[in-house]
Structure formats: structure tokens, C-alpha cells
Amino acid sequence: MTDPQIILTYSRGRGIVAIPHGTRYKAAHQLLTSCGFREDESGVHHLPDGEPDLTRDRVASLVRLAKFYRAEVTTGSQQFIGDTAGDIAALLPGEWKARVEIYSNPHWQEDLVPWLWDSGELARVVRHERVPCAAALTDTASETTLLLIERPDRESGYLVGALSPEFFEEGHGDRHAPRGIAVPGSAASAARAITDHYLPAYRRAVHDRRLACVAEALDRIRAEHDDIGAPVPEETTARLPGRVWEEFRSVMRHAPPLLDRCRSSAPESSPDDRVLTRLIDALVDVESLDGGTSSKPPVPDALLRSAVDAWLTHGETFLRRARAAAPPT
């Protein structure tokens, strides 16, 4: 559609709220402003709550002007998504925060697609149907961000999926992505479904993808530097190929959370426990040089060689223990 489009709905804390959208969203924004709507920091327009007569007059004015300027005004089928998201966040385990996401410009919605970490209905809807607004639910402790959108075709309830965690960068198309779920319109029921069904599947997906990242990095290191498994004298001055360092940084990024789970399930002082301790020490030794942030291999090079040697030697033990320590779904 080329006409300006506006969605009206009701918020407990803000009263009547409006979301301008479409290719002519700027014209819709101007129309709302001329009728007394105020835009907040999230991009939501609203009328002052507690003034029913003024609200009626301004909504009536909006409807008249919309007809004159050929703008389409529709009413939402559910309460304002920001209210629902806030209610759900308060009921999830841990400390969650909710924020509203406005995609007035269709291109903003398109920009979201690469960051979707979902293999279910939510990803399909965001890719192929118009989603003027959504809500993000974030647990800062685990870097988990969920996306909540209304179900299409004015069905009741919502779709929930995930955005790719920062440590994975983009997530669209990833074979390990969890499958989003449909949840009821009730915040209590939605929070229960997310807690009991979605979050366990999400945690397992994170574990599996981290494990795949480490396994793939070790494979590429072997392919790049087949003789790295041989002991390297401390006085060696030959530099490791930069690509080996880049791949080992992936091990440094993804292995520590997996090692934590492995250690909790490995019998203390067992051969596997000693191997895991050796791998942890190897990571700590390298991270102490530059925190794992440098784009070039840290110095001394022999220490990096020793760490990589340890991971190539004992990598299969780690992968076996990590697979066994996968969280339940």
C-alpha cells in the first residue's frame, strides 16, 4: 500500500497509542502530530491519558483528517504489545527487561532479518509479512534476547523467537537455531510456555552451536597447520599463521561456558577432569596476554603454540564431554 497507515490500540499506562507505518510513514507521523499525538523515545505516538473528552475529540479529528488525506487507520486486535511484553518480562525467571521495537519503515523490518535466530514461524512472518511493531525481551545476565510479535491475520496470541546472541553475530539461516513458539494472549500463560518450553530449547541450541563453533575451529586449525601437534621449543621464533589465531579466538570465545558444564559432570581427579583442567589452563594462559581481543597472535608465540597443541591433542575428549553435558530440552 502507498497510503499512510496508522494502527491505534490501548495501553494501560499511556492511553490511546498509535503506530505510523508503511512506505509513507512520515506522512502518517505528521498526521498524528497535527492531531495532538506525542511521540516517545521508542517511536510510539500517544495521547495524554486521563482526559477522555480531549481524547475522543482528537481521535475523531484523526479519523476525519485520515479520510481527507486517504490515510488508513485500523485498530489493533489486542492490547498494546508493550504492556504484554512488560507483564511477561516480570514473570520470567531472572531479571528481564522489555522494550518496544517500531518498524514504521518496511526497510527497518528487513534490517532485522539477518539477526533472527529462529527456525520456526516467527522468522517466516518477519521475512514475508508486515510487522509494524514488536517487543524485545532481554535477560542481560545470559545475553538472551527474545522477540515477541502479534500473530498474523489478527489471530489472538503471539509468536516468540530469538535474536542471535552477540557472541554469535548474525543468526539467520543457522541450522542450530531454536524453533519459536506460539503463546497465548495471557501474559501468565505466555510466560509459563516460554519458561517451560522455549527457554530450555533455546539453551540447548546455544550449547549445540557453541559446540559446533569449537569443533569447526579445531578442524580448520588442523587443516591450516597439520604439524602443529608436534612439540614446539620455547625459543621458536616462527610465527603461527594468522588464520590459526583467528580460529583459536573462536575456541576462546565459545569453549569456556561449555567447559563449565563439562567440569560439573566430570568426576573430580578423573582422567577427563585432568584433561579439562589442562584445556582451561591453556585458555587462561593465552587470555592473560591480551584478553583474546587482538587481531594478531599474542607474544610469546610459543605459548600460543602450546595452547593450540593442547586443544588439538585433547579436543576429542572435550567434544565428547561437551556432548554428554548438553542441557536437557
N, C-alpha and C positions, 0 to 999 in steps of 0.2 A: 504494500500500500504506500501511496505517496502523500496522503493527507496526514496532518499532525494527529498523534494518538495520545490519549490520556487514560490511565487507569485510576479509578477512585476506590478507596477502601477505608476501613475504620481502624484506628489504633487506640488502644486503651489510654496510652499516655500522651498522644498527640492529636486526638480527634480525627477529623477527616484528613486523609493523606492522599496525595496524587503523585503519580509517576509518569512523566512525559517520556515518550519513546517513539521509535520509528526513524526513518531517514530524515524527517522534518521535525526532529525532537526539539530543536531550538525554537521553532515557531510555537510548539506546544508549551515550552518553558515560558515564553513571552506571554502567552495567553493566560497561563496560571498566575504569573506575576501581576498582570493587569487586573486580575480578579481578587487580589489580596492574599494569595498564597505565598508563604515564605519558604525558601529553600534552606535545608540544614546542611551540615557538613557531609552527610552521606549521599546527598543528591535527592533526597525525598522532599517534596513540597507538602506543606500542611497549613491548615487554618488554625487560628488560636482556639483551644478547647475552652469550654465553659461559657461560650457566647452563642447559644443556639439560634437566636434571631439573626444575628450577623452571619452565622454560618449558612443558614438557609438562603439568605439574600445573595451571598457570594457564590454558592453552588448554583442557584438559579441564574445568576449572571453568567457563570461559566457555561451553562448549558445553552443560553441564548447566543453568546458570542461564538461558541463552538459551532453552532448551526450556521451562523453567518460566515465563519471562516472555513467551513467544511472540515472541521476537526472531529475526530471520532472519540467520544467519551464513553467508556464502559465501566461497569462496577465489578470489583473483584468478587469471586465466589466464596472467599474465605477471609478470615481476619488478616490484618496486616502481618506479613511474613516476619517482620522484625520482632513483633510481640511473641509469636510462636517460637522463634529461634531463641529468644531470651528465656522463655519458660523451659524449653528443652535443655538449654545450657545449664540452668540451675539444678536440673535433675540428673545430669550425667555424673559419673564418678570422677573425682578430681576437680580441678579449677578450670572451667571452660568459660570462654567469652564469646559473645555473639556480635556480629556486625552485619549491616545490610550492604549488599552489593547491587548497584544500579547499572544496568546496561542499556541506557537510553539509546545510544548509538549502536546499531547492529554490529558494527565493527568491533566494539568493545567485547561483545559476546564471543565473536570469532577469536579474539586475542586470548580468551580463556581456554580454548580447546586444547592447546599443547600441554597445559598444566593439569588437565583432568587425569586422575589416576583411577580409572573406573572401567570395568568390562561389562557393565550392565546397561539398564535403561536410561540412567541419568546421562551418560556420555552420549547416547544416541539422541536424546532430546536436545541437549545443548548444541550438538552438531547440526541438527536438521530442523529444529523448531524454534520459534521466537521465545526467548526468556527475558522479559524486560527487567526482572529483579530476582535476586536470590539472597540467601543469608549464609555467611560463613561461621562455622563453629570451631573455635581453636582451643586446643589444650596445649598451653605453652610448655608444660613440663616435658611432653613427649613429641613436640613439633608436629602434632596431628591437626590437620585442618579438614573438616567435613564441609560439604556444600549441600545446602537444602534448597530445593526448588519446588514450586507447586506442580502437581501432576497435570499433564496436558489435557486438553478437551474438557476443562472445567470439572474434572473428577475431584472428589474430595481426597484429602490427604496430600502427602508429599513424597518426593524422591530424595534419597540420601546417598551420597557417594563421597569420594575423597579427592582432594587436590594433592598433587605429588609433594611429598615432603621435600624440604630444601636440600637435604643431602642426596636426593635422587635427581635433582633438577627436573627436566621435563618428564612427564609420565604417560602421555597419550600413546596408546598402542602397545604398552608394555604387557607382555604375556603373564606377568605376575600380578597385575592389577586386581584388586578385590572387586567383587560384583556388588554394586549398590543395591539397596533395598527400597521398597515402598513402605511407608509408615503411615499410620492413621493420623487424622487431623488433631486428635487429642495429644497435648504435649506429654502427658504422663505415659500414654501408650507408646508414643513415638520414642521417648527416652528409654523406655523398657526394651523396645525392639532393637534400638541402637546398642544398648548396653549388653543385651543377652546374645544378639546375633551378629550385628555388624562389626563391633569393635574386636571381638575375638578373631573374626575372619580377616580384619584389617591388620591386626598384629601378626597373624601368621603370614600374610602377604609381605609385610615389611621384612620379616625374618627370612622368607624364601628369596626375596630379591637381594637382600644384603648377602646372603649365602652365594647366590649366583654371581654377584659382582666380584666377590673374593675369588671364587673358582675360576671365573673367566680371566681375571687379572693374573692369577698364577699361571694359567695356561699360556697367556700371551708372553709372560716373562720367560717361560721355558722356551717358547718359540723364538724369542728375540735373542736369548743368551743361553744357549744349550749347555755351555760348560760352566755356568755359574755355580753349579753344585759342588765343584771342586774347592777344597780349602784355599783361601787366599791369604798370603803372608801380609802381616801388618804393614810392611814397608812398600807394598804395591802402590804404584802411582797411576796406573792406567785407570781411566775414568770409565764408569759404567755408562752404557748408552742412556741418553736422556729419556728414551721411551720406557726403559726399565723403571726409572724413578717415577715416572708418571703412573705406571701401572701399580707400583708399590704404594703410592699415595692412596690408590683406591683400596688396597688392603688395609692401610692405616685408618681410612675413613670408616670402613664398614665392619671390620673384624672385631673391634672392642666390645660392642653390645652382644655379639654372638659369643665371644669368649666368656662374658659374664654368665650367660646361660649355660655354657658348657661346663664352667667351673662348678656351678651349683649342682650339677648332676654327676660329675666325675668323683669317684671315691678319693678321699684325701690320701696323698702319697702313693697313689696308684701310678703305673707307667703312663697312662693317659694324662693324669694330673700333672706329672712332671713335664710332659711334652707341652701341655697348655701353658704352664708357668714359663717354660723356655720361650714360647712364642710371644707371650705378654712382655717378657723382659726385652725381647728383640724390638718390639714396637716402642717400648718406653725409651730404649737407648737412642733410637732414631729421632723420636719426637722431642727428646731433650735438646737436640741440636738446633732445631728451628721451628718446632711445633708442627711440622708437616705441611707448612704453608708455602715454602719456597718452590718456585718453578724449576730450580736447578737442584741436582743432588747435593745434599749437605756434605760437609767435610768433617772428619776424615772419611774418605771413600771406603776404606777397609771396613769401617763399622757398618756402613750400608750394605756392603757385600756380605758381611757376616749375618746381618738380619735377613737379607733376601735368601741366603743359603739355608738359614733355619726354617724359613717358611716353605721353601721348595722341598726340603728334606722331610718336614713333618706336616706338610699341608694336607695330606690324605687323612691323617689322624684327626686333624682339626675338622675337616669336612665331614668325616664320619660322626664325630661327637656333635657337631652343629646340627646335622640332620636329625640325630636322635633327640636333641634338645628343643626341637621345634615346638612352639606353643600350641596348645590344643585349639581347635576351632569349635 
